[in-house]
Every structure is written in structure tokens, then in C-alpha cells.
Amino acid sequence: MKFTRTRTLTAVSAVALLGLAACNSEPATPETDAMEPAATDMTTPAADGTIVTVAQGNSDFSTLVSAVQAADLVETLNGPGPFTVFAPTNAAFDKIPAETRTSLMEPAQKEDLSGILTYHVVPGRVDAAALTQQIEQGGGSATLTTVQGGTLTATVVDGTVTLTDAAGNTSKVVMTDVAASNGVIHAIDTVVMPN
């Protein structure tokens, strides 16, 4: 099994780094040969930059960065972690109706926006190899508890890791293992939504 990688995306998702500063323990990350390394023909963010810094340096994540700023989560996401972020790209945010995106950026919606963003963050550092191993050990699926408190279900569909949210909607992982000093980022093609 392997994650599909889109060579035009650099996974940077400050998107869900929200309440992660509260997570200070790093679970063991087992290694497995089942995963290929992240694409190497892209500019890979330096591991000494935080998830927020990595996201700010990539124009494909400008919507995510704006959302993190609107939710007042920058400081939190710059915290020590470690975090695993399933980061929606700009194209993922574009699937949400424009009026909904605009509404979520309003100060009155800060709590809702924060909940959505933290739903994309899992405590600890779960790289592609560890996630694949969890799926295999789970008999074909792994349940991930997010910082927001909800769960995502990870499976492999047609060779691609797919996340299913609380409403049954799916998102594909399009790039894996983008290193940051406070965690790891996996880019996804659709925004996942909590209940």
C-alpha cells in the first residue's frame, strides 16, 4: 500500500494545528517498508520550521494560513507539538461554497472555524509508514482521534490512503511526510468536517 503523491502540492497544513499545543507526548512511530518516501522533486520545507512557517512559505496553502490566522491559532500551531496535520490545499477549500468560506472567516465564527481546523490535527507524529501499519493492524482501517475530539477513519482505497469524516465524506491523502520541527504534514484534497 502507498499514499498517492501529487507532485504539484507541498503539504503544509497549519490548518489543523489548532489545539495541539496541549499535546506534549510523542507516541512511538514504527517503521515499515510499505511506504515510499515523499516526492523529492518538490521543494521540501526545512525540518527546522514549524508547521505554520512551512504553510506560510507555500502559496498552495494561503487559504489555510488565512483560516489559521482568523481562528487565532498561529501561536498554538507554532507550539512544540508534536502534531500530525492533514492539511487541505487551496483546491480543497475551493470545494466549499464561497459564501460558507467567507462566513467562517468572520470573527463571530471563530469558534466554529477553530473546531474545523483542529479536526484536521492528530496528537503525536504519525508518519505515512506508521499510519499504514495502523491500517493494516486494524484489519483495513484505523481510527484517529483528533485534537477537536472527533474521529477520522483512515483506509486504503485503490492504493490511496483515504480519510472518512464524521459525516461519511471522504478525502484523499495527496502528499505525505512533509517534515516540520513540531510535527509532520500530510496534504489532503478535501476539507474534512466534524459533526
NORTA-V479775 format. One record per pair of residues at least 6 apart in sequence whose ideal C-beta (glycine too) atoms are under 7 Angstrom apart, sorted by the first residue. I is the first residue (numbers start at 0). GAP is how many residues later the second one is. Records with the same first field share a line. If there is no record, write none. Layout:
I=GAP + GAP
//
This chain:
0=33 + 131 + 155 + 158
1=33 + 34 + 157
2=32 + 125 + 157 + 158 + 170 + 173
3=155 + 156 + 168 + 170
4=33 + 34 + 169 + 170 + 171
5=168 + 169
6=32 + 34 + 35
8=51 + 80 + 165 + 166 + 178
9=32 + 33 + 35 + 48 + 50 + 168
10=76 + 164 + 167 + 174 + 175 + 176
11=33 + 42 + 43 + 46 + 49 + 75 + 166 + 173
12=38 + 42 + 48 + 51 + 72 + 73 + 74 + 75 + 107 + 172 + 174
13=37 + 38 + 41 + 50 + 51 + 54 + 63
14=49 + 52 + 53 + 70 + 72 + 73 + 102 + 105
15=69 + 70 + 71 + 101 + 102 + 103 + 104 + 105
16=34 + 35 + 56 + 59 + 60 + 66 + 68 + 104
17=53 + 55 + 58 + 59 + 96 + 99 + 100 + 103 + 129
18=57 + 99 + 128
19=56 + 57 + 59 + 61 + 63 + 101 + 103 + 127
20=55 + 58
22=58 + 60 + 100 + 101 + 124
23=56
25=56 + 98 + 99
26=97
28=96 + 97 + 98 + 101
29=100 + 103
30=98
31=97 + 100 + 101
33=95 + 98
34=93 + 94 + 97
36=140
37=6 + 137 + 138 + 139 + 140
38=136
43=134
44=9 + 12 + 133 + 134 + 135
46=132 + 133 + 134
47=133
48=131 + 132
49=27 + 28 + 130 + 131 + 132
50=26 + 32 + 34 + 129 + 131 + 132 + 134
51=16 + 22 + 25 + 26
53=124 + 126 + 131
54=6 + 9 + 10
55=9
59=29 + 30
60=26 + 28 + 29
61=28
62=27 + 30
63=23 + 24
65=39
66=38 + 46 + 50
67=6 + 9 + 49
69=35 + 40 + 43
70=39 + 42 + 43 + 46
71=38
72=41 + 44
78=103
79=102
80=101 + 102
81=42 + 43 + 100 + 101
82=38 + 40 + 99 + 100
83=38 + 40 + 41 + 42 + 99 + 100
84=35 + 36 + 98 + 100
85=34 + 77 + 100 + 102 + 106
86=33 + 98 + 99 + 100 + 101
87=32 + 100 + 102 + 103
88=98 + 100
90=98
91=96 + 97 + 98 + 99
92=8 + 98
94=95 + 96
95=95
102=6
103=8 + 9
114=33 + 79
115=77 + 78
117=28 + 29 + 30
118=27 + 29 + 31 + 73 + 75
119=72
120=25 + 26
121=22 + 24
122=24
124=58 + 59
126=50 + 57
127=48 + 49
130=11 + 23 + 30
133=8
134=6 + 7 + 19 + 20 + 21
139=15
140=12 + 13 + 14
141=12
142=8 + 10
143=7 + 8 + 10
144=6
145=6
147=46
149=16 + 44 + 45
151=11 + 12 + 13 + 40
152=11
153=7 + 9
154=7
159=12 + 13
160=12
161=8 + 9 + 10
162=7 + 8 + 25 + 29
163=6
164=27 + 28
165=28 + 29
166=26
168=21 + 23 + 24
170=17 + 18 + 19 + 21
171=16 + 17
172=13 + 15
173=13 + 14 + 15
174=11 + 12
175=10
176=7
177=6 + 7
//
